[in-house]
Amino acid sequence: MPTPEDRPALIEQIRALPAQLRDLVADLSDEELTTAYLPGEWTVAQNVHHLADSHMHSYIRCKFILTEDHPTLKPYDQAEWATLADATPADVSSSLRLLEGLHARWAQFFESLGPDDWKRAATHPEHSLAITLDVQLAHYAKHGEDHLEQIRRTLAAKP
């Protein structure tokens, strides 16, 4: 669980992810974006589209946590979502634009929270722990970093 002192750096990770992602994929060809260079791993494009899907979902979860009394969060099948037609094309520009706006709003959301807001919690049906806004912030800052690293590993495996 992050401390109040950790929050500014985590919020900055949220704010910075779209630019880092755009820099990482900017010069890739359609083939590089859509080839599964690592068995069992998503393509670069699937990673980008997944980040948009996942972070939109989490942002909405954060709003439910802030505005409802102990809501139950809706899970989704991220592996299934990654196979949908909108999650596989080489054109990642719409997902990158979405992430830019989303992360700007999400950082603003986190920066606006008061001390009591951070304690608000929800239940996730697949986990036994309370999901607080602190947990969401820490998890999704790391989630973005993890997918940047996954993309780097995927590209490093390119023949």
C-alpha positions as protocol buffer text, in pm:
chain_id: "A"
residue {
  index: 1
  type: MET
  ca { x: 0 y: 0 z: 0 }
}
residue {
  index: 2
  type: PRO
  ca { x: 153 y: 333 z: -99 }
}
residue {
  index: 3
  type: THR
  ca { x: 202 y: 604 z: 156 }
}
residue {
  index: 4
  type: PRO
  ca { x: 82 y: 962 z: 103 }
}
residue {
  index: 5
  type: GLU
  ca { x: 444 y: 1047 z: 23 }
}
residue {
  index: 6
  type: ASP
  ca { x: 447 y: 786 z: -259 }
}
residue {
  index: 7
  type: ARG
  ca { x: 141 y: 924 z: -434 }
}
residue {
  index: 8
  type: PRO
  ca { x: 298 y: 1212 z: -632 }
}
residue {
  index: 9
  type: ALA
  ca { x: 551 y: 980 z: -799 }
}
residue {
  index: 10
  type: LEU
  ca { x: 281 y: 723 z: -877 }
}
residue {
  index: 11
  type: ILE
  ca { x: 54 y: 992 z: -1021 }
}
residue {
  index: 12
  type: GLU
  ca { x: 345 y: 1110 z: -1234 }
}
residue {
  index: 13
  type: GLN
  ca { x: 386 y: 753 z: -1366 }
}
residue {
  index: 14
  type: ILE
  ca { x: 17 y: 758 z: -1465 }
}
residue {
  index: 15
  type: ARG
  ca { x: 63 y: 1098 z: -1633 }
}
residue {
  index: 16
  type: ALA
  ca { x: 382 y: 993 z: -1818 }
}
residue {
  index: 17
  type: LEU
  ca { x: 272 y: 655 z: -1956 }
}
residue {
  index: 18
  type: PRO
  ca { x: 107 y: 773 z: -2281 }
}
residue {
  index: 19
  type: ALA
  ca { x: 417 y: 964 z: -2396 }
}
residue {
  index: 20
  type: GLN
  ca { x: 645 y: 674 z: -2302 }
}
residue {
  index: 21
  type: LEU
  ca { x: 423 y: 434 z: -2492 }
}
residue {
  index: 22
  type: ARG
  ca { x: 400 y: 660 z: -2797 }
}
residue {
  index: 23
  type: ASP
  ca { x: 781 y: 696 z: -2804 }
}
residue {
  index: 24
  type: LEU
  ca { x: 824 y: 319 z: -2778 }
}
residue {
  index: 25
  type: VAL
  ca { x: 593 y: 232 z: -3069 }
}
residue {
  index: 26
  type: ALA
  ca { x: 620 y: 541 z: -3291 }
}
residue {
  index: 27
  type: ASP
  ca { x: 857 y: 400 z: -3552 }
}
residue {
  index: 28
  type: LEU
  ca { x: 729 y: 42 z: -3565 }
}
residue {
  index: 29
  type: SER
  ca { x: 599 y: -111 z: -3886 }
}
residue {
  index: 30
  type: ASP
  ca { x: 261 y: -281 z: -3909 }
}
residue {
  index: 31
  type: GLU
  ca { x: 444 y: -614 z: -3906 }
}
residue {
  index: 32
  type: GLU
  ca { x: 634 y: -525 z: -3589 }
}
residue {
  index: 33
  type: LEU
  ca { x: 313 y: -414 z: -3423 }
}
residue {
  index: 34
  type: THR
  ca { x: 116 y: -729 z: -3509 }
}
residue {
  index: 35
  type: THR
  ca { x: 371 y: -1011 z: -3493 }
}
residue {
  index: 36
  type: ALA
  ca { x: 377 y: -1231 z: -3184 }
}
residue {
  index: 37
  type: TYR
  ca { x: 753 y: -1260 z: -3144 }
}
residue {
  index: 38
  type: LEU
  ca { x: 720 y: -1438 z: -2809 }
}
residue {
  index: 39
  type: PRO
  ca { x: 507 y: -1751 z: -2785 }
}
residue {
  index: 40
  type: GLY
  ca { x: 210 y: -1701 z: -2555 }
}
residue {
  index: 41
  type: GLU
  ca { x: 259 y: -1323 z: -2538 }
}
residue {
  index: 42
  type: TRP
  ca { x: 48 y: -1050 z: -2693 }
}
residue {
  index: 43
  type: THR
  ca { x: 167 y: -849 z: -2989 }
}
residue {
  index: 44
  type: VAL
  ca { x: 280 y: -491 z: -2938 }
}
residue {
  index: 45
  type: ALA
  ca { x: -51 y: -368 z: -3080 }
}
residue {
  index: 46
  type: GLN
  ca { x: -250 y: -591 z: -2844 }
}
residue {
  index: 47
  type: ASN
  ca { x: -52 y: -447 z: -2552 }
}
residue {
  index: 48
  type: VAL
  ca { x: -130 y: -91 z: -2658 }
}
residue {
  index: 49
  type: HIS
  ca { x: -499 y: -162 z: -2711 }
}
residue {
  index: 50
  type: HIS
  ca { x: -512 y: -354 z: -2381 }
}
residue {
  index: 51
  type: LEU
  ca { x: -368 y: -59 z: -2192 }
}
residue {
  index: 52
  type: ALA
  ca { x: -647 y: 160 z: -2329 }
}
residue {
  index: 53
  type: ASP
  ca { x: -915 y: -96 z: -2235 }
}
residue {
  index: 54
  type: SER
  ca { x: -773 y: -176 z: -1894 }
}
residue {
  index: 55
  type: HIS
  ca { x: -700 y: 180 z: -1789 }
}
residue {
  index: 56
  type: MET
  ca { x: -1043 y: 302 z: -1904 }
}
residue {
  index: 57
  type: HIS
  ca { x: -1196 y: 27 z: -1695 }
}
residue {
  index: 58
  type: SER
  ca { x: -984 y: 119 z: -1393 }
}
residue {
  index: 59
  type: TYR
  ca { x: -1060 y: 491 z: -1424 }
}
residue {
  index: 60
  type: ILE
  ca { x: -1432 y: 413 z: -1413 }
}
residue {
  index: 61
  type: ARG
  ca { x: -1370 y: 185 z: -1113 }
}
residue {
  index: 62
  type: CYS
  ca { x: -1199 y: 476 z: -938 }
}
residue {
  index: 63
  type: LYS
  ca { x: -1504 y: 692 z: -994 }
}
residue {
  index: 64
  type: PHE
  ca { x: -1732 y: 422 z: -855 }
}
residue {
  index: 65
  type: ILE
  ca { x: -1509 y: 389 z: -549 }
}
residue {
  index: 66
  type: LEU
  ca { x: -1523 y: 764 z: -490 }
}
residue {
  index: 67
  type: THR
  ca { x: -1895 y: 809 z: -548 }
}
residue {
  index: 68
  type: GLU
  ca { x: -2057 y: 490 z: -417 }
}
residue {
  index: 69
  type: ASP
  ca { x: -2052 y: 320 z: -79 }
}
residue {
  index: 70
  type: HIS
  ca { x: -1831 y: 12 z: -108 }
}
residue {
  index: 71
  type: PRO
  ca { x: -1928 y: -84 z: -466 }
}
residue {
  index: 72
  type: THR
  ca { x: -1864 y: -425 z: -616 }
}
residue {
  index: 73
  type: LEU
  ca { x: -1631 y: -389 z: -914 }
}
residue {
  index: 74
  type: LYS
  ca { x: -1710 y: -567 z: -1239 }
}
residue {
  index: 75
  type: PRO
  ca { x: -1435 y: -797 z: -1362 }
}
residue {
  index: 76
  type: TYR
  ca { x: -1373 y: -866 z: -1731 }
}
residue {
  index: 77
  type: ASP
  ca { x: -1183 y: -1125 z: -1934 }
}
residue {
  index: 78
  type: GLN
  ca { x: -880 y: -931 z: -2056 }
}
residue {
  index: 79
  type: ALA
  ca { x: -751 y: -1225 z: -2262 }
}
residue {
  index: 80
  type: GLU
  ca { x: -1083 y: -1243 z: -2446 }
}
residue {
  index: 81
  type: TRP
  ca { x: -1091 y: -865 z: -2495 }
}
residue {
  index: 82
  type: ALA
  ca { x: -740 y: -883 z: -2646 }
}
residue {
  index: 83
  type: THR
  ca { x: -872 y: -1101 z: -2929 }
}
residue {
  index: 84
  type: LEU
  ca { x: -1156 y: -868 z: -3032 }
}
residue {
  index: 85
  type: ALA
  ca { x: -1138 y: -690 z: -3366 }
}
residue {
  index: 86
  type: ASP
  ca { x: -1067 y: -350 z: -3208 }
}
residue {
  index: 87
  type: ALA
  ca { x: -775 y: -491 z: -3004 }
}
residue {
  index: 88
  type: THR
  ca { x: -566 y: -645 z: -3280 }
}
residue {
  index: 89
  type: PRO
  ca { x: -506 y: -396 z: -3565 }
}
residue {
  index: 90
  type: ALA
  ca { x: -169 y: -238 z: -3628 }
}
residue {
  index: 91
  type: ASP
  ca { x: -321 y: 108 z: -3619 }
}
residue {
  index: 92
  type: VAL
  ca { x: -276 y: 196 z: -3251 }
}
residue {
  index: 93
  type: SER
  ca { x: -329 y: 570 z: -3298 }
}
residue {
  index: 94
  type: SER
  ca { x: -681 y: 576 z: -3149 }
}
residue {
  index: 95
  type: SER
  ca { x: -568 y: 384 z: -2841 }
}
residue {
  index: 96
  type: LEU
  ca { x: -270 y: 617 z: -2797 }
}
residue {
  index: 97
  type: ARG
  ca { x: -495 y: 925 z: -2825 }
}
residue {
  index: 98
  type: LEU
  ca { x: -742 y: 771 z: -2583 }
}
residue {
  index: 99
  type: LEU
  ca { x: -464 y: 703 z: -2331 }
}
residue {
  index: 100
  type: GLU
  ca { x: -336 y: 1061 z: -2359 }
}
residue {
  index: 101
  type: GLY
  ca { x: -671 y: 1211 z: -2265 }
}
residue {
  index: 102
  type: LEU
  ca { x: -756 y: 940 z: -2014 }
}
residue {
  index: 103
  type: HIS
  ca { x: -427 y: 965 z: -1826 }
}
residue {
  index: 104
  type: ALA
  ca { x: -447 y: 1344 z: -1811 }
}
residue {
  index: 105
  type: ARG
  ca { x: -793 y: 1314 z: -1654 }
}
residue {
  index: 106
  type: TRP
  ca { x: -688 y: 1025 z: -1430 }
}
residue {
  index: 107
  type: ALA
  ca { x: -389 y: 1217 z: -1293 }
}
residue {
  index: 108
  type: GLN
  ca { x: -615 y: 1517 z: -1230 }
}
residue {
  index: 109
  type: PHE
  ca { x: -864 y: 1287 z: -1055 }
}
residue {
  index: 110
  type: PHE
  ca { x: -597 y: 1145 z: -822 }
}
residue {
  index: 111
  type: GLU
  ca { x: -454 y: 1490 z: -750 }
}
residue {
  index: 112
  type: SER
  ca { x: -799 y: 1616 z: -648 }
}
residue {
  index: 113
  type: LEU
  ca { x: -854 y: 1353 z: -377 }
}
residue {
  index: 114
  type: GLY
  ca { x: -864 y: 1451 z: -12 }
}
residue {
  index: 115
  type: PRO
  ca { x: -722 y: 1241 z: 274 }
}
residue {
  index: 116
  type: ASP
  ca { x: -1051 y: 1063 z: 344 }
}
residue {
  index: 117
  type: ASP
  ca { x: -1108 y: 985 z: -24 }
}
residue {
  index: 118
  type: TRP
  ca { x: -801 y: 762 z: -38 }
}
residue {
  index: 119
  type: LYS
  ca { x: -957 y: 537 z: 228 }
}
residue {
  index: 120
  type: ARG
  ca { x: -1271 y: 464 z: 25 }
}
residue {
  index: 121
  type: ALA
  ca { x: -1288 y: 104 z: -91 }
}
residue {
  index: 122
  type: ALA
  ca { x: -1464 y: -140 z: -319 }
}
residue {
  index: 123
  type: THR
  ca { x: -1489 y: -515 z: -341 }
}
residue {
  index: 124
  type: HIS
  ca { x: -1354 y: -710 z: -634 }
}
residue {
  index: 125
  type: PRO
  ca { x: -1532 y: -1045 z: -667 }
}
residue {
  index: 126
  type: GLU
  ca { x: -1207 y: -1223 z: -761 }
}
residue {
  index: 127
  type: HIS
  ca { x: -1005 y: -1087 z: -466 }
}
residue {
  index: 128
  type: SER
  ca { x: -1066 y: -1096 z: -94 }
}
residue {
  index: 129
  type: LEU
  ca { x: -897 y: -764 z: -20 }
}
residue {
  index: 130
  type: ALA
  ca { x: -1063 y: -425 z: -19 }
}
residue {
  index: 131
  type: ILE
  ca { x: -965 y: -224 z: -325 }
}
residue {
  index: 132
  type: THR
  ca { x: -891 y: 135 z: -224 }
}
residue {
  index: 133
  type: LEU
  ca { x: -798 y: 429 z: -443 }
}
residue {
  index: 134
  type: ASP
  ca { x: -443 y: 390 z: -313 }
}
residue {
  index: 135
  type: VAL
  ca { x: -444 y: 30 z: -435 }
}
residue {
  index: 136
  type: GLN
  ca { x: -579 y: 137 z: -775 }
}
residue {
  index: 137
  type: LEU
  ca { x: -314 y: 407 z: -810 }
}
residue {
  index: 138
  type: ALA
  ca { x: -24 y: 178 z: -720 }
}
residue {
  index: 139
  type: HIS
  ca { x: -152 y: -116 z: -923 }
}
residue {
  index: 140
  type: TYR
  ca { x: -213 y: 78 z: -1244 }
}
residue {
  index: 141
  type: ALA
  ca { x: 110 y: 279 z: -1224 }
}
residue {
  index: 142
  type: LYS
  ca { x: 287 y: -59 z: -1210 }
}
residue {
  index: 143
  type: HIS
  ca { x: 56 y: -209 z: -1473 }
}
residue {
  index: 144
  type: GLY
  ca { x: 164 y: 54 z: -1724 }
}
residue {
  index: 145
  type: GLU
  ca { x: 531 y: -2 z: -1646 }
}
residue {
  index: 146
  type: ASP
  ca { x: 484 y: -380 z: -1676 }
}
residue {
  index: 147
  type: HIS
  ca { x: 334 y: -346 z: -2024 }
}
residue {
  index: 148
  type: LEU
  ca { x: 609 y: -111 z: -2139 }
}
residue {
  index: 149
  type: GLU
  ca { x: 853 y: -381 z: -2030 }
}
residue {
  index: 150
  type: GLN
  ca { x: 648 y: -651 z: -2204 }
}
residue {
  index: 151
  type: ILE
  ca { x: 660 y: -450 z: -2527 }
}
residue {
  index: 152
  type: ARG
  ca { x: 1038 y: -408 z: -2490 }
}
residue {
  index: 153
  type: ARG
  ca { x: 1079 y: -786 z: -2436 }
}
residue {
  index: 154
  type: THR
  ca { x: 860 y: -857 z: -2737 }
}
residue {
  index: 155
  type: LEU
  ca { x: 1063 y: -626 z: -2959 }
}
residue {
  index: 156
  type: ALA
  ca { x: 1391 y: -767 z: -2826 }
}
residue {
  index: 157
  type: ALA
  ca { x: 1277 y: -1112 z: -2938 }
}
residue {
  index: 158
  type: LYS
  ca { x: 1233 y: -991 z: -3298 }
}
residue {
  index: 159
  type: PRO
  ca { x: 1464 y: -1190 z: -3530 }
}
